[in-house]
């Protein structure tokens, strides 16, 4: 399983309902590969991060999710 998230640097993302967020770095790209190690059950974004993205006409969120059965 692989996941890629592209968005504004500093955006906070919570994977699998964890209480500590992943913070998107300076490149604006986060990638994770956990083949056979874990399952992804949820993706949530911090409310303030979504407001910031929504107020910026050049901001976006792209999520790529790849897995094989």
Beta strands, then each sheet from edge to edge (+ up, - down):
strand 1: 2-6
strand 2: 12-15
strand 3: 22-23
strand 4: 29-33
strand 5: 43-45
strand 6: 62-66
sheet 1: 4+ 1- 6+
sheet 2: 3+ 2- 5+
end
